[in-house]
Amino acid sequence: MEESAIPSLLIVQLCTSLLIALQDHRVCIILSNLTFQSAKAKMWSLQNLLFILCIVLRCVTCAVGVIHVTGYVGREVNVSCSYNEGYESYEKYLCKNDCGSDDVLITTSNSVKNKYRVHDDKTARMFTTTITDLQSVDAGKYWCGVSRSGKDIYTEVKLKLVSDSCCDTVTKVQSYEGHSESLSCRYESQYQNSLKYICRGNRPSTCLQQALITSDTKQNGRFRLDDDKVLGTFTVNISSLTQNDSGSYLCGVQRNSELDVFSAVELNVEEWCCVKSTKINGTAGHPLTLQCPYPPQYRHNSKFLCKGDHRNNCTKMAVSQRRFTLQDNATSSSFMIKITALEAGDAGTYWCGTDSQWRVGNYTKIELSVFLQHTSTVTPGTTVGTRIPDAALYVVYTAPVALLLMCVLVIVYKYRCLKEADETTSKHKPKAKSSKEVMGATGSRIYGNQESVLTYKKQRACSHHEDPGRNEEVYANMPTTEEIYCNESFHNRKT
């Protein structure tokens, strides 16, 4: 090989695959499609090669790779970018798109701007940008930049956004008040040593901060976490369940570089209820029978009756007392408790059954109300209390109203009758007054009335044809013979 060809071959080899070490970063520059037409091509000197290398180093953008970040819509996300020693005092920034002057979102010299804030940890040589109130338009490509003379140093960041909810598949668990229940959560083998935790709700973004218990604490009040790394399952046991424990839970497995992994559980805690739940009314001083059915397989068990708002504070009653007696009927798989004379203090919640372990469905819950001065109807073999006073109270309240209404109607009827009578009397009063006036005109003596009658008759006979209309009017005002004699009798009585 000619001596002049050695530099050419060296240049081709170096330009085809050039590995440059620059401040702990390894940047691979691949130059391809370099061809030489012949060995007689233009010769490159060593000085030209060094000049090209300087130009390449000058234009190289130092990139460590792509940083993948995932955030939840509506929440916030942290974008952390490291830098090399010696750049602690340099300005850092986060930009988007082509990183032009208008694309810079925030810089360390202005650490808070709109929905962005940045913090530079110079000891760890890492600056972190927080983006709040994430929206779908915030997803995409970003660049972490370090300002320096010449070409800045960039690190590419890809931000992905997901919905802050979980999950498509939900495991449903059913339990009862007072019981203990275990919630099982599976995970993949690569997360054996990762942090496990559980929280309430279905928001993954805040689950770890609101965790009820983690694999680091193991026990927290009613919650206990056990991690079986062989089976790839961690279990959370909840003791002394109440209905308030019902709801959604998220099992979480922490991942450092990505979002945590979650699985969903729906827990339903029902009332620790019974074969039968009934409400009974009784009357003080009267007898009452409580009936308690039980499963046939427990017919040989001892029967019990206790009183209390809840089975946890239930006090057993001595059924051999004077007022309480128990009768068992194995044929009907039930027993009866007879109370000879109810008292006001007997009111409350009772529990009866045959299973002292308080298994669900093996007892009866009875809510007894006791009323004073009322009677109750007790049917043998049943727990029935009849409150009769309701009908009596209805009569007591409605009877006065009906009576009052009847009185009003009678008064109105009487008033109308009196009014009609007054109107009839008023119509006849003017005629009576005219008669008295005529009587007064004839003179004060009663005996003069007879002469007036005779005179009137004679005048009427003489002038009958002269003025018939006037005579009829005068005649109408004259008292009759009967009235005159009545007045004569009245005058005689007065004298």
Buried (B, 14 or more C-beta within 10 A) or exposed (E): EEEEEEBBEEBBEBBEEBEEEEEEEEBEEEEEEEEEEEEEEEEBEEEEBEEBBEEBEEEBEBEBEEBEBBBBBBBBBEBBBEBBEEBEEBBBBBBBEEBEEEBBBBBBEEBEEEBBBBEBEEEEBBBBBBBEEBEEEBBEEBBBBBBEEEEBBBBBBEBEBBEBBBBEEEBEBEBBBBBEBEBBBEBEEEBEEBBBBBBBBBBBBBBBEEBBBBBEEEEEEBBBBBBEEEEBBBBBBBEEBEEEBEEBBBBBBBEEEEBBBBBBBBBEBBEBEBBBEBEBBBBBBBBBBBBBBBBEEBBEBEBBBBBBEEBEEBEEBEBEEEEBBBEBEEEEBBBBBBBEEBEEEBBEBBBBBBBEEBEBEBBBBBBBEBBEEBEBBBEEEEBBBBBEBEEEEEEEEEEEEEEEEEEEEEEEEEEEEEEEEEEEEEEEEEEEEEBEEBBEEBEEEBEEBBEBBEEBEEEBEEEEEEEEEEBEEEEEEBBEEEBBBEBBEEBEEEE
